[in-house]
Amino acid sequence: MSNKEFSLYLVPKVSSICDEIVNYYKVSYKKAREILYNSKLYTMLEKENTKMWYFSYFMLFDMLKGEIETGVLNAPRD
């Protein structure tokens, strides 16, 4: 998949996850982006070969909540 094609998947996921962060944690959108971009989840999500972008934004947000609460990212395995 090309970088352009990959970004077509990534951008809406990031936006939806940030919306969930704003609603759940009651923070600004700017703070939500900061939280996401500094997470282990985002480090994996931005790499196409991890296939994290296959997951729904809701599942990704749930993984992010777990990471925030425990400091550990629990990603599903094949």
Backbone as XML, in Angstrom:
<?xml version="1.0"?>
<chain id="A" units="angstrom">
  <residue number="1" name="MET">
    <atom name="N" x="0.851" y="-1.167" z="0.000"/>
    <atom name="CA" x="0.000" y="0.000" z="0.000"/>
    <atom name="C" x="0.903" y="1.239" z="0.000"/>
  </residue>
  <residue number="2" name="SER">
    <atom name="N" x="0.536" y="2.225" z="-0.777"/>
    <atom name="CA" x="1.324" y="3.460" z="-0.828"/>
    <atom name="C" x="1.077" y="4.300" z="0.427"/>
  </residue>
  <residue number="3" name="ASN">
    <atom name="N" x="1.967" y="5.243" z="0.682"/>
    <atom name="CA" x="1.798" y="6.144" z="1.832"/>
    <atom name="C" x="0.509" y="6.942" z="1.720"/>
  </residue>
  <residue number="4" name="LYS">
    <atom name="N" x="0.175" y="7.353" z="0.503"/>
    <atom name="CA" x="-1.056" y="8.126" z="0.292"/>
    <atom name="C" x="-2.283" y="7.280" z="0.636"/>
  </residue>
  <residue number="5" name="GLU">
    <atom name="N" x="-2.287" y="6.042" z="0.186"/>
    <atom name="CA" x="-3.402" y="5.142" z="0.496"/>
    <atom name="C" x="-3.489" y="4.893" z="2.000"/>
  </residue>
  <residue number="6" name="PHE">
    <atom name="N" x="-2.343" y="4.681" z="2.615"/>
    <atom name="CA" x="-2.320" y="4.428" z="4.054"/>
    <atom name="C" x="-2.871" y="5.622" z="4.825"/>
  </residue>
  <residue number="7" name="SER">
    <atom name="N" x="-2.506" y="6.827" z="4.418"/>
    <atom name="CA" x="-2.997" y="8.016" z="5.127"/>
    <atom name="C" x="-4.511" y="8.140" z="5.013"/>
  </residue>
  <residue number="8" name="LEU">
    <atom name="N" x="-5.097" y="7.592" z="3.946"/>
    <atom name="CA" x="-6.555" y="7.607" z="3.811"/>
    <atom name="C" x="-7.223" y="6.771" z="4.903"/>
  </residue>
  <residue number="9" name="TYR">
    <atom name="N" x="-6.534" y="5.775" z="5.399"/>
    <atom name="CA" x="-7.035" y="4.975" z="6.513"/>
    <atom name="C" x="-6.698" y="5.619" z="7.855"/>
  </residue>
  <residue number="10" name="LEU">
    <atom name="N" x="-5.501" y="6.155" z="7.958"/>
    <atom name="CA" x="-4.998" y="6.648" z="9.239"/>
    <atom name="C" x="-5.682" y="7.929" z="9.710"/>
  </residue>
  <residue number="11" name="VAL">
    <atom name="N" x="-5.840" y="8.898" z="8.833"/>
    <atom name="CA" x="-6.378" y="10.207" z="9.231"/>
    <atom name="C" x="-7.758" y="10.102" z="9.881"/>
  </residue>
  <residue number="12" name="PRO">
    <atom name="N" x="-8.718" y="9.387" z="9.297"/>
    <atom name="CA" x="-10.025" y="9.285" z="9.968"/>
    <atom name="C" x="-9.962" y="8.544" z="11.309"/>
  </residue>
  <residue number="13" name="LYS">
    <atom name="N" x="-9.080" y="7.549" z="11.403"/>
    <atom name="CA" x="-8.928" y="6.823" z="12.679"/>
    <atom name="C" x="-8.430" y="7.768" z="13.758"/>
  </residue>
  <residue number="14" name="VAL">
    <atom name="N" x="-7.398" y="8.552" z="13.429"/>
    <atom name="CA" x="-6.826" y="9.498" z="14.392"/>
    <atom name="C" x="-7.879" y="10.502" z="14.829"/>
  </residue>
  <residue number="15" name="SER">
    <atom name="N" x="-8.627" y="11.026" z="13.888"/>
    <atom name="CA" x="-9.674" y="12.002" z="14.202"/>
    <atom name="C" x="-10.727" y="11.403" z="15.134"/>
  </residue>
  <residue number="16" name="SER">
    <atom name="N" x="-11.174" y="10.199" z="14.836"/>
    <atom name="CA" x="-12.196" y="9.544" z="15.666"/>
    <atom name="C" x="-11.671" y="9.208" z="17.055"/>
  </residue>
  <residue number="17" name="ILE">
    <atom name="N" x="-10.434" y="8.754" z="17.138"/>
    <atom name="CA" x="-9.841" y="8.451" z="18.446"/>
    <atom name="C" x="-9.723" y="9.726" z="19.264"/>
  </residue>
  <residue number="18" name="CYS">
    <atom name="N" x="-9.296" y="10.814" z="18.634"/>
    <atom name="CA" x="-9.194" y="12.098" z="19.347"/>
    <atom name="C" x="-10.561" y="12.558" z="19.838"/>
  </residue>
  <residue number="19" name="ASP">
    <atom name="N" x="-11.594" y="12.372" z="19.027"/>
    <atom name="CA" x="-12.953" y="12.717" z="19.465"/>
    <atom name="C" x="-13.328" y="11.931" z="20.719"/>
  </residue>
  <residue number="20" name="GLU">
    <atom name="N" x="-12.999" y="10.649" z="20.736"/>
    <atom name="CA" x="-13.298" y="9.821" z="21.908"/>
    <atom name="C" x="-12.510" y="10.281" z="23.133"/>
  </residue>
  <residue number="21" name="ILE">
    <atom name="N" x="-11.254" y="10.658" z="22.947"/>
    <atom name="CA" x="-10.433" y="11.158" z="24.060"/>
    <atom name="C" x="-11.062" y="12.422" z="24.632"/>
  </residue>
  <residue number="22" name="VAL">
    <atom name="N" x="-11.468" y="13.339" z="23.756"/>
    <atom name="CA" x="-12.108" y="14.594" z="24.187"/>
    <atom name="C" x="-13.344" y="14.290" z="25.020"/>
  </residue>
  <residue number="23" name="ASN">
    <atom name="N" x="-14.193" y="13.408" z="24.539"/>
    <atom name="CA" x="-15.446" y="13.096" z="25.237"/>
    <atom name="C" x="-15.230" y="12.331" z="26.538"/>
  </residue>
  <residue number="24" name="TYR">
    <atom name="N" x="-14.321" y="11.384" z="26.533"/>
    <atom name="CA" x="-14.114" y="10.535" z="27.705"/>
    <atom name="C" x="-13.331" y="11.244" z="28.806"/>
  </residue>
  <residue number="25" name="TYR">
    <atom name="N" x="-12.255" y="11.921" z="28.424"/>
    <atom name="CA" x="-11.375" y="12.554" z="29.412"/>
    <atom name="C" x="-11.669" y="14.037" z="29.636"/>
  </residue>
  <residue number="26" name="LYS">
    <atom name="N" x="-12.604" y="14.583" z="28.863"/>
    <atom name="CA" x="-12.997" y="16.003" z="29.011"/>
    <atom name="C" x="-11.793" y="16.929" z="28.863"/>
  </residue>
  <residue number="27" name="VAL">
    <atom name="N" x="-11.054" y="16.741" z="27.775"/>
    <atom name="CA" x="-9.892" y="17.579" z="27.474"/>
    <atom name="C" x="-10.123" y="18.259" z="26.125"/>
  </residue>
  <residue number="28" name="SER">
    <atom name="N" x="-9.285" y="19.231" z="25.816"/>
    <atom name="CA" x="-9.378" y="19.918" z="24.525"/>
    <atom name="C" x="-8.916" y="18.979" z="23.408"/>
  </residue>
  <residue number="29" name="TYR">
    <atom name="N" x="-9.275" y="19.338" z="22.191"/>
    <atom name="CA" x="-8.846" y="18.536" z="21.050"/>
    <atom name="C" x="-7.327" y="18.567" z="20.921"/>
  </residue>
  <residue number="30" name="LYS">
    <atom name="N" x="-6.738" y="19.708" z="21.210"/>
    <atom name="CA" x="-5.273" y="19.831" z="21.161"/>
    <atom name="C" x="-4.627" y="18.867" z="22.154"/>
  </residue>
  <residue number="31" name="LYS">
    <atom name="N" x="-5.168" y="18.798" z="23.370"/>
    <atom name="CA" x="-4.645" y="17.890" z="24.391"/>
    <atom name="C" x="-4.875" y="16.433" z="23.971"/>
  </residue>
  <residue number="32" name="ALA">
    <atom name="N" x="-6.020" y="16.165" z="23.351"/>
    <atom name="CA" x="-6.320" y="14.807" z="22.887"/>
    <atom name="C" x="-5.292" y="14.350" z="21.854"/>
  </residue>
  <residue number="33" name="ARG">
    <atom name="N" x="-4.944" y="15.235" z="20.921"/>
    <atom name="CA" x="-3.914" y="14.898" z="19.927"/>
    <atom name="C" x="-2.580" y="14.632" z="20.606"/>
  </residue>
  <residue number="34" name="GLU">
    <atom name="N" x="-2.254" y="15.443" z="21.596"/>
    <atom name="CA" x="-0.999" y="15.260" z="22.331"/>
    <atom name="C" x="-0.976" y="13.896" z="23.022"/>
  </residue>
  <residue number="35" name="ILE">
    <atom name="N" x="-2.077" y="13.552" z="23.670"/>
    <atom name="CA" x="-2.180" y="12.253" z="24.348"/>
    <atom name="C" x="-1.975" y="11.119" z="23.343"/>
  </residue>
  <residue number="36" name="LEU">
    <atom name="N" x="-2.689" y="11.197" z="22.226"/>
    <atom name="CA" x="-2.594" y="10.133" z="21.227"/>
    <atom name="C" x="-1.205" y="10.069" z="20.609"/>
  </residue>
  <residue number="37" name="TYR">
    <atom name="N" x="-0.673" y="11.206" z="20.167"/>
    <atom name="CA" x="0.617" y="11.215" z="19.473"/>
    <atom name="C" x="1.774" y="10.780" z="20.368"/>
  </residue>
  <residue number="38" name="ASN">
    <atom name="N" x="1.620" y="10.902" z="21.680"/>
    <atom name="CA" x="2.673" y="10.485" z="22.609"/>
    <atom name="C" x="2.474" y="9.061" z="23.131"/>
  </residue>
  <residue number="39" name="SER">
    <atom name="N" x="1.526" y="8.344" z="22.572"/>
    <atom name="CA" x="1.223" y="6.996" z="23.062"/>
    <atom name="C" x="1.966" y="5.919" z="22.274"/>
  </residue>
  <residue number="40" name="LYS">
    <atom name="N" x="2.094" y="4.769" z="22.916"/>
    <atom name="CA" x="2.648" y="3.591" z="22.248"/>
    <atom name="C" x="1.702" y="3.143" z="21.136"/>
  </residue>
  <residue number="41" name="LEU">
    <atom name="N" x="0.404" y="3.316" z="21.384"/>
    <atom name="CA" x="-0.594" y="2.944" z="20.386"/>
    <atom name="C" x="-0.334" y="3.682" z="19.077"/>
  </residue>
  <residue number="42" name="TYR">
    <atom name="N" x="-0.124" y="4.987" z="19.155"/>
    <atom name="CA" x="0.097" y="5.764" z="17.934"/>
    <atom name="C" x="1.397" y="5.353" z="17.246"/>
  </residue>
  <residue number="43" name="THR">
    <atom name="N" x="2.413" y="5.051" z="18.032"/>
    <atom name="CA" x="3.680" y="4.599" z="17.458"/>
    <atom name="C" x="3.453" y="3.365" z="16.595"/>
  </residue>
  <residue number="44" name="MET">
    <atom name="N" x="2.596" y="2.475" z="17.055"/>
    <atom name="CA" x="2.286" y="1.273" z="16.276"/>
    <atom name="C" x="1.310" y="1.576" z="15.140"/>
  </residue>
  <residue number="45" name="LEU">
    <atom name="N" x="0.324" y="2.424" z="15.417"/>
    <atom name="CA" x="-0.708" y="2.738" z="14.432"/>
    <atom name="C" x="-0.126" y="3.399" z="13.191"/>
  </residue>
  <residue number="46" name="GLU">
    <atom name="N" x="0.882" y="4.235" z="13.363"/>
    <atom name="CA" x="1.439" y="4.959" z="12.218"/>
    <atom name="C" x="2.344" y="4.093" z="11.337"/>
  </residue>
  <residue number="47" name="LYS">
    <atom name="N" x="2.588" y="2.865" z="11.758"/>
    <atom name="CA" x="3.388" y="1.933" z="10.949"/>
    <atom name="C" x="2.437" y="0.972" z="10.245"/>
  </residue>
  <residue number="48" name="GLU">
    <atom name="N" x="2.373" y="1.085" z="8.953"/>
    <atom name="CA" x="1.417" y="0.303" z="8.173"/>
    <atom name="C" x="1.582" y="-1.200" z="8.386"/>
  </residue>
  <residue number="49" name="ASN">
    <atom name="N" x="2.814" y="-1.655" z="8.546"/>
    <atom name="CA" x="3.068" y="-3.099" z="8.659"/>
    <atom name="C" x="2.550" y="-3.720" z="9.955"/>
  </residue>
  <residue number="50" name="THR">
    <atom name="N" x="2.208" y="-2.915" z="10.958"/>
    <atom name="CA" x="1.654" y="-3.476" z="12.197"/>
    <atom name="C" x="0.197" y="-3.886" z="12.033"/>
  </residue>
  <residue number="51" name="LYS">
    <atom name="N" x="-0.451" y="-3.356" z="11.012"/>
    <atom name="CA" x="-1.870" y="-3.636" z="10.715"/>
    <atom name="C" x="-2.816" y="-3.172" z="11.825"/>
  </residue>
  <residue number="52" name="MET">
    <atom name="N" x="-2.352" y="-2.285" z="12.692"/>
    <atom name="CA" x="-3.222" y="-1.754" z="13.753"/>
    <atom name="C" x="-4.395" y="-0.980" z="13.159"/>
  </residue>
  <residue number="53" name="TRP">
    <atom name="N" x="-4.205" y="-0.419" z="11.981"/>
    <atom name="CA" x="-5.254" y="0.364" z="11.340"/>
    <atom name="C" x="-6.439" y="-0.504" z="10.914"/>
  </residue>
  <residue number="54" name="TYR">
    <atom name="N" x="-6.286" y="-1.819" z="10.966"/>
    <atom name="CA" x="-7.406" y="-2.724" z="10.684"/>
    <atom name="C" x="-8.496" y="-2.614" z="11.746"/>
  </residue>
  <residue number="55" name="PHE">
    <atom name="N" x="-8.111" y="-2.275" z="12.965"/>
    <atom name="CA" x="-9.060" y="-2.243" z="14.071"/>
    <atom name="C" x="-9.961" y="-1.016" z="14.003"/>
  </residue>
  <residue number="56" name="SER">
    <atom name="N" x="-11.149" y="-1.145" z="14.552"/>
    <atom name="CA" x="-12.073" y="-0.006" z="14.609"/>
    <atom name="C" x="-11.499" y="1.067" z="15.526"/>
  </residue>
  <residue number="57" name="TYR">
    <atom name="N" x="-11.934" y="2.301" z="15.309"/>
    <atom name="CA" x="-11.452" y="3.381" z="16.173"/>
    <atom name="C" x="-11.862" y="3.124" z="17.615"/>
  </residue>
  <residue number="58" name="PHE">
    <atom name="N" x="-13.022" y="2.489" z="17.825"/>
    <atom name="CA" x="-13.482" y="2.219" z="19.184"/>
    <atom name="C" x="-12.552" y="1.222" z="19.878"/>
  </residue>
  <residue number="59" name="MET">
    <atom name="N" x="-12.134" y="0.191" z="19.154"/>
    <atom name="CA" x="-11.210" y="-0.788" z="19.734"/>
    <atom name="C" x="-9.856" y="-0.134" z="20.008"/>
  </residue>
  <residue number="60" name="LEU">
    <atom name="N" x="-9.412" y="0.710" z="19.086"/>
    <atom name="CA" x="-8.142" y="1.417" z="19.278"/>
    <atom name="C" x="-8.222" y="2.334" z="20.495"/>
  </residue>
  <residue number="61" name="PHE">
    <atom name="N" x="-9.347" y="3.023" z="20.661"/>
    <atom name="CA" x="-9.515" y="3.887" z="21.828"/>
    <atom name="C" x="-9.507" y="3.062" z="23.108"/>
  </residue>
  <residue number="62" name="ASP">
    <atom name="N" x="-10.131" y="1.905" z="23.082"/>
    <atom name="CA" x="-10.138" y="1.031" z="24.251"/>
    <atom name="C" x="-8.713" y="0.589" z="24.607"/>
  </residue>
  <residue number="63" name="MET">
    <atom name="N" x="-7.907" y="0.287" z="23.597"/>
    <atom name="CA" x="-6.502" y="-0.062" z="23.838"/>
    <atom name="C" x="-5.755" y="1.128" z="24.429"/>
  </residue>
  <residue number="64" name="LEU">
    <atom name="N" x="-6.046" y="2.328" z="23.929"/>
    <atom name="CA" x="-5.395" y="3.536" z="24.434"/>
    <atom name="C" x="-5.762" y="3.778" z="25.894"/>
  </residue>
  <residue number="65" name="LYS">
    <atom name="N" x="-7.033" y="3.587" z="26.243"/>
    <atom name="CA" x="-7.442" y="3.747" z="27.647"/>
    <atom name="C" x="-6.649" y="2.800" z="28.538"/>
  </residue>
  <residue number="66" name="GLY">
    <atom name="N" x="-6.508" y="1.561" z="28.102"/>
    <atom name="CA" x="-5.724" y="0.594" z="28.866"/>
    <atom name="C" x="-4.283" y="1.029" z="29.012"/>
  </residue>
  <residue number="67" name="GLU">
    <atom name="N" x="-3.716" y="1.564" z="27.938"/>
    <atom name="CA" x="-2.335" y="2.048" z="27.992"/>
    <atom name="C" x="-2.207" y="3.213" z="28.970"/>
  </residue>
  <residue number="68" name="ILE">
    <atom name="N" x="-3.154" y="4.132" z="28.939"/>
    <atom name="CA" x="-3.119" y="5.287" z="29.843"/>
    <atom name="C" x="-3.224" y="4.831" z="31.295"/>
  </residue>
  <residue number="69" name="GLU">
    <atom name="N" x="-4.097" y="3.873" z="31.561"/>
    <atom name="CA" x="-4.340" y="3.418" z="32.933"/>
    <atom name="C" x="-3.220" y="2.538" z="33.482"/>
  </residue>
  <residue number="70" name="THR">
    <atom name="N" x="-2.582" y="1.741" z="32.618"/>
    <atom name="CA" x="-1.592" y="0.772" z="33.106"/>
    <atom name="C" x="-0.165" y="1.050" z="32.642"/>
  </residue>
  <residue number="71" name="GLY">
    <atom name="N" x="-0.032" y="1.870" z="31.610"/>
    <atom name="CA" x="1.285" y="2.115" z="31.036"/>
    <atom name="C" x="1.715" y="1.033" z="30.063"/>
  </residue>
  <residue number="72" name="VAL">
    <atom name="N" x="0.835" y="0.059" z="29.843"/>
    <atom name="CA" x="1.141" y="-1.064" z="28.956"/>
    <atom name="C" x="0.115" y="-1.099" z="27.833"/>
  </residue>
  <residue number="73" name="LEU">
    <atom name="N" x="0.592" y="-1.256" z="26.615"/>
    <atom name="CA" x="-0.306" y="-1.392" z="25.473"/>
    <atom name="C" x="-0.584" y="-2.868" z="25.247"/>
  </residue>
  <residue number="74" name="ASN">
    <atom name="N" x="-1.827" y="-3.253" z="25.380"/>
    <atom name="CA" x="-2.230" y="-4.635" z="25.134"/>
    <atom name="C" x="-2.922" y="-4.697" z="23.787"/>
  </residue>
  <residue number="75" name="ALA">
    <atom name="N" x="-2.151" y="-5.019" z="22.767"/>
    <atom name="CA" x="-2.688" y="-5.123" z="21.416"/>
    <atom name="C" x="-3.076" y="-6.569" z="21.150"/>
  </residue>
  <residue number="76" name="PRO">
    <atom name="N" x="-4.211" y="-6.777" z="20.489"/>
    <atom name="CA" x="-4.603" y="-8.149" z="20.141"/>
    <atom name="C" x="-3.546" y="-8.803" z="19.268"/>
  </residue>
  <residue number="77" name="ARG">
    <atom name="N" x="-3.421" y="-10.086" z="19.415"/>
    <atom name="CA" x="-2.461" y="-10.857" z="18.611"/>
    <atom name="C" x="-3.231" y="-11.784" z="17.690"/>
  </residue>
  <residue number="78" name="ASP">
    <atom name="N" x="-2.570" y="-12.158" z="16.603"/>
    <atom name="CA" x="-3.190" y="-13.112" z="15.655"/>
    <atom name="C" x="-3.369" y="-14.459" z="16.296"/>
  </residue>
</chain>
